[in-house]
Amino acid sequence: QVQLVESGGGLVQPGGSLKLSCTASGIDFSRNYMGWYRQAPGDQRDMVAVIATGGGTNYADYVNGRFFITRNNAKNTVYLQMNNLRLEDTGVYYCKSMGVGRNQGNTHWGQGTEVTVSS
């Protein structure tokens, strides 16, 4: 049974910081790209940051330089450090796993954690 469980969301003022965590079970974590995706109210779900199995990262232009994705394979956990938060960062943040190699196409989503940036 695959589970991706996010935590760390909440209410924060503009300019503040949050750190999200996603802990996975039921997958070979080290053989999965891990990503964070945001869905704002009434909008589609878009990629925020992805970290590859080898540690390479990719960020949406909007968050580049403010957000940082890391992973700890020993803990089966991926993190998203969010700094200098803006109102536009508000949304539900979802954790996603993406298998590589022979498992390419095997993807899973977490339940999401809400981030609200408001003054």
Rosetta blueprint (number, residue, H / E / L):
1 Q L
2 V L
3 Q E
4 L E
5 V E
6 E E
7 S E
8 G L
9 G L
10 G E
11 L E
12 V E
13 Q L
14 P L
15 G L
16 G L
17 S L
18 L E
19 K E
20 L E
21 S E
22 C E
23 T E
24 A E
25 S E
26 G L
27 I L
28 D L
29 F H
30 S H
31 R H
32 N E
33 Y E
34 M E
35 G E
36 W E
37 Y E
38 R E
39 Q E
40 A L
41 P L
42 G L
43 D L
44 Q L
45 R E
46 D E
47 M E
48 V E
49 A E
50 V E
51 I E
52 A L
53 T L
54 G L
55 G L
56 G L
57 T E
58 N E
59 Y E
60 A L
61 D L
62 Y L
63 V L
64 N E
65 G L
66 R L
67 F E
68 F E
69 I E
70 T E
71 R E
72 N E
73 N H
74 A H
75 K H
76 N L
77 T E
78 V E
79 Y E
80 L E
81 Q E
82 M E
83 N L
84 N L
85 L L
86 R L
87 L H
88 E H
89 D H
90 T L
91 G E
92 V E
93 Y E
94 Y E
95 C E
96 K E
97 S E
98 M E
99 G E
100 V L
101 G H
102 R H
103 N H
104 Q L
105 G L
106 N L
107 T E
108 H E
109 W E
110 G L
111 Q L
112 G L
113 T E
114 E E
115 V E
116 T E
117 V E
118 S L
119 S L
